Structure formats: C-alpha cells, structure tokens
Amino acid sequence: MEPPSPVEARMMPWAATMVAVNWAMALAVSLAFFYFGLVMGSYVPWLALPITVTGGAAALYSAWKLWRALRARALDVPVIRVGPNGFQDTRVGTEIPWREIASLAVEQPGTRTFLRVAAKDAGRFVTRGRLLRRRVARAGAFTSCLSEMDVPAERLVSAAEAYKAAS
C-alpha cells in the first residue's frame, strides 16, 4: 500500500483572528495599567514605579505578541505538516521523525479534536520555550489541536497513522 501524499494544514482565519484579538485586548489592558501607574504617581509616589514598570513591560510584551499574531495571520503558513519525514506542529517545535514517534492517539473532549504525539524524547523537539519543553518532557508527548485547521482532522489523523505504519 502506498502512503498518502503529504498533508499541510493552515490555521482557519477565525482562529488566527481570535489570537490577534486576545493580544490586542491584553495590550489595551496593559496600557491602561501603565497609565494608571503614571496617574498614581501624584497620589502615592512609592506605588507608582512598580505599577508603571509592570504596565510598560506588559504593554511591550503584548505588542510583540500582537505583532507576531498579525504576522502569522498575514503569512498564512502551514501550521501542521504530516509527511514522509515526520510530523511537525510549528506552534510547538521542530519536525519529529516517524522513527522517534512511539504512538499517536486521538482525544476528543467535547467538540474539539486533539492529536497526542508521544515521542521517545519529546522534550528535545520543542523549540518554543523552557516551560513548554519541561511540560512536554514530563508528559512524554505533546498535543496538537486539529479543530482550528483548514484540513479535516480525520484526514490529518489518517495520514499520520499511515506514515507511522509505513515507517
């Protein structure tokens, strides 16, 4: 039996927009916090500096995340790739070769569909941060949400299982 053609899934426009909206709201709240710190300085000077610095740092971080979300939405790049070389979710990390994947499991809590990919050393494939790397290494697997993709979850799962069986 011949393995299926590679599958690339992009994030649905509504999901990408929701990410940008969330960071825009975070930016608005952090700017309000920053302004509150500036105003508070005339009433309680010792409290103004921590509030202003925290609000400013939160505003910078939120602006950076908003820029990344808008950039990712504009680029319209594949988020999940299932191919002959392995499985990759760009939201988490690098491509995992099929020989490193121990198991694939589908989880459906409610109406959403997740693919749980258990790898032999799952933490080393995560490139998105220390906390996520530790959590993935502790669990031995990472979970990809398939519900927000433009490709049906069944197609992604069947392609992943076919490539896993062929390797």
Buried (B, 14 or more C-beta within 10 A) or exposed (E): EEBBEEBBBBBBEEBBBBBBEBBBEBBEBBBEBBBBBEEBBEEEEEEBEEBBEBBBEBBEBBBEBBEEBBEBBEEEEBBBBBBEBBBBBBBBBBBBEBEBBEEBEBEEEEEEBBBBBBBEEBBBBBEBEEEBBEBBBEEBBBBBBBEBBBBEBEBBBBBBBBBBEEB
